[in-house]
Structure formats: C-alpha cells, structure tokens
Amino acid sequence: MDSIGVLMTCPMFGYLEKELEKRFKLLKPWHHSSFPEFLKSNSNSIRAVVGNTTIGADAEMINSLPKLEIVASYSVGLDKIDLRKCKEKGIRVTNTPDVLTDDVADLAIGLALAVFRRICECDRFVKNGMWKQNDYPLSTKFSGKVVGIIGLGRIGSAIAKRAEAFGCPVSYHSRSKKADTRYKYYPDILDLAANCQILIVSCSLTEETRHIVNREVIDALGPTGILINIGRGPHIDEPELVSALLDGRLGGAGLDVFENEPEVPEQLFGLENVVLVPHIGSDTVETSMAMADLVIKNLEAHFLNKPLLTPVI
Ligand SMILES: O=CC(=O)O
C-alpha cells in the first residue's frame, strides 16, 4: 500500500502521522506555500484524504481530486466534509465514533462542575496568594440540578448517564423522541431550556442545528441557567451568548467550541462564570490513539476491499 497517496489536510496527532507514513505515501501540504498548488500538482495520486475538525474535505477539494476514493476523518463530527458531494461522486466516508464518547461526556460534566463550583477561579485565587487575605465566596451546588441535553446520541446519552450519577434529573430535545429512554422529551427546545438549569449542546452540526441555541433559547434558560457546549461553535449564536453573559441574562457558560476557532470573544475572558477550553473534548492520549487506529484501520480495510469499520457513506 505504500504507493497509495493519502493527503493529510493539516497537522494532526504525531502518532497518526507516523503510522500513516509507515503504510502509505503520506502527503503533507502544510510544508508547501500554497495548498491549492499542492493539490493541483498531486491531484492524480491522492486516493484518500485524512481530515479533521479544522480542515476536512469541502466540495472544492473533492472536485479537484479525480482519483479520490475515501475521506477518513480523524473526528466524529462530519461538518467539515461535504457529504452530499461525496455521495454524488461515490466517495466513501468514515469517522471515529464511540472511541471518544467517554472523554467528551467527561468534559461536559467537568465544564458544568467548573462553572458551578468556580474551580478555575478558585485555582487562580490560591495561586495568586489571595487566600491569605480572604476566603473564596460561596459557589453553587451542581448535584441535583436539572440537566437538559440537546441531542441524545452516543455522547448525549453518555452525558445523561453521568448526570444521573450526580442525582441530576435529565431531559432532552432532539428531532424525534427516542423509544429506548425514560428521560423526559421536549419536542420544543424552548420548553427544554425553560425547564432545565444546565443546557448541554451535544448534537451534530447540520444546517438544521446551526444556531439552534439563539437569543430566545438563551433567554428561556435565563440568569440562573448554565450553557455547556461540547458540540460545535456554530450551534450557538455566539454574539447573542456574549451579550447575554455580559448583561447577566445568562448564569454562566462552559465552552469547548467556538464559532471561529481559534478565535474566542475576548469579552468572555474576564467573566468568572465562564470557563473556556480549546476544543479538547477528545484530546487525551488514550482516545487520540484509538481514533488514529480507527482512521488507519478504515483506510486499510478500504484498500484491501474489506468492509469499513465505521462507515458514514
Ligand atoms: O470535535 C471532535 C470530533 O468531532 O471528533
């Protein structure tokens, strides 16, 4: 397989890069000054693309690669891949579900705990020597708060399970009611937001879910509500979120993802009720290795004409 051209769209986990290099002819455009020129000069040798949450495979890239057979994403999210174009051209697509579920669900709960209990602020308080002058003010209890989840898929269900362990009643909103769950279903997201204290975004990003959390939803959650986003930045109308936090119309937020990563609205930096992390939901050594192995196994299966492990298309 070492003559098969595999394009890695941008720098990723070193282990993935090394393992791909052992098996395929790995093409790394970031060492070249122009991405389009690089694609043009390698267009006839690229049979696979490995993308991620930063650069996937858009229509322009797909159209410029006539020999492309498969896009293997080093991510569970597929929003950076033009799935319609792939389907139209018969290009296979794989992602990395399941292996990252625990990490992302852990982070959702971690962000909620950090916001309610002001863990990051407390850390700064101690490290800045302020404890010697004062006790830290009281924070807010997390256990038992009503959790509302947008999207009860693999990750949403894992968050629900964790929330239950904290004694939190769980409810959810999704396109349709799930048959196999006892959690309360809200067909209208505004009702979910009005009836929970922690709203967690955990659905995939599609045209329907873009800005699913808008001003109305934020206002329904209200000044004692906390918004957690471990989905994608564009799920939330970010300027509306910032103004709600600045005006005190929302109680707080824990955010792993942003509309224009790595740009983050600087107005949030000084807010003690906001915890910001740099899109690290699945970024543990263990999970990154499992994701990388899955990308490689999918590519190997494809080029050996075997069934894909985690096919999307
Ligand atoms: O955001 C992370 C992923 O989609 O894997």
The ligand as a MOL file (V3000), in Angstrom:
LIG
                    3D

  0  0  0     0  0            999 V3000
M  V30 BEGIN CTAB
M  V30 COUNTS 5 4 0 0 0
M  V30 BEGIN ATOM
M  V30 1 O -14.7870 17.5640 17.9030 0
M  V30 2 C -14.3260 16.4760 17.8160 0
M  V30 3 C -14.7380 15.4880 16.8680 0
M  V30 4 O -15.6310 15.7400 16.0540 0
M  V30 5 O -14.1560 14.3890 16.8870 0
M  V30 END ATOM
M  V30 BEGIN BOND
M  V30 1 2 1 2
M  V30 2 1 2 3
M  V30 3 2 3 4
M  V30 4 1 3 5
M  V30 END BOND
M  V30 END CTAB
M  END
